[in-house]
Amino acid sequence: MSSYLLALIFGFGFGWALDKAGLGQYGKIANVFRFKDLTVLKFMMTALCVAMIGVFGLRELGLIELTKVNETYLFGNLVGGAVFGIGMALAGF
């Protein structure tokens, strides 16, 4: 239960940071697809790098154990990607 609470707190903090940076505004997101403003991509890449350093750092300290990831479920990924893409297109329309 505490791991869910911790994930909720970190998720809320990340969402708050996204909102404070203005990365949920239509103009910022639209300009990413127009290659005019790459702030959103820079923010997300920074978040990925920090998370990667944190996960591998915790592994080296012996605080977590990384397990093998199962094979991908191709049909589910395709359907999920299509739903997400259609949703983004409709939201932009």
C-alpha positions in Angstrom: 0.0 0.0 0.0 2.8 2.4 0.8 4.4 1.9 -2.7 1.1 3.0 -4.2 1.0 6.1 -2.0 4.6 6.9 -2.9 3.8 6.4 -6.7 0.8 8.7 -6.3 2.9 11.4 -4.6 5.6 11.3 -7.2 3.0 11.3 -10.0 1.3 14.3 -8.5 4.6 16.1 -8.1 5.5 15.4 -11.8 2.1 16.6 -13.0 2.5 19.7 -10.9 5.9 20.4 -12.4 4.5 19.9 -15.9 1.7 22.3 -15.1 4.0 24.9 -13.6 6.2 24.8 -16.7 3.1 25.4 -18.8 3.6 22.1 -20.8 -0.1 21.3 -20.8 -1.0 24.4 -22.9 -2.3 23.8 -26.4 0.3 26.1 -28.0 3.3 24.4 -26.5 2.1 20.9 -27.5 1.1 22.0 -31.0 4.5 23.7 -31.5 6.2 20.4 -30.7 4.6 18.9 -33.7 5.5 21.9 -35.8 9.1 21.7 -34.6 9.0 25.3 -33.4 9.2 24.8 -29.6 10.9 21.7 -28.3 10.5 22.6 -24.6 8.1 19.7 -23.9 10.5 17.2 -25.5 13.5 18.6 -23.5 11.5 18.4 -20.3 10.5 14.8 -21.0 14.0 13.7 -22.0 15.3 15.3 -18.8 12.8 13.4 -16.8 13.7 10.1 -18.5 17.4 10.7 -17.9 16.9 11.5 -14.2 14.7 8.4 -13.8 17.2 6.2 -15.5 20.0 7.5 -13.3 17.8 7.0 -10.2 16.8 3.4 -11.1 20.3 2.3 -12.0 21.7 4.1 -9.0 19.3 2.3 -6.6 20.2 -1.0 -8.3 23.9 -0.4 -7.7 23.2 0.4 -4.0 21.3 -2.9 -3.8 18.0 -1.2 -2.8 16.1 -2.6 -5.8 16.3 -5.6 -8.0 15.6 -5.3 -11.7 13.7 -8.3 -13.2 13.5 -9.4 -16.7 10.8 -7.7 -18.7 8.3 -10.0 -20.5 7.9 -10.0 -24.2 5.7 -7.3 -25.6 2.1 -7.9 -26.4 2.1 -6.6 -30.0 -1.7 -6.5 -30.6 -2.3 -4.6 -27.3 0.4 -2.1 -28.1 -1.0 -1.5 -31.5 -4.5 -1.0 -30.3 -3.4 1.2 -27.4 -1.2 3.3 -29.7 -4.1 3.7 -32.2 -6.5 4.8 -29.4 -3.9 7.3 -28.0 -3.2 8.7 -31.5 -6.8 9.0 -32.4 -7.5 10.7 -29.1 -4.6 13.2 -29.6 -5.8 13.9 -33.2 -9.4 14.5 -32.0 -8.2 16.7 -29.1 -6.1 18.8 -31.6 -9.0 19.0 -34.0 
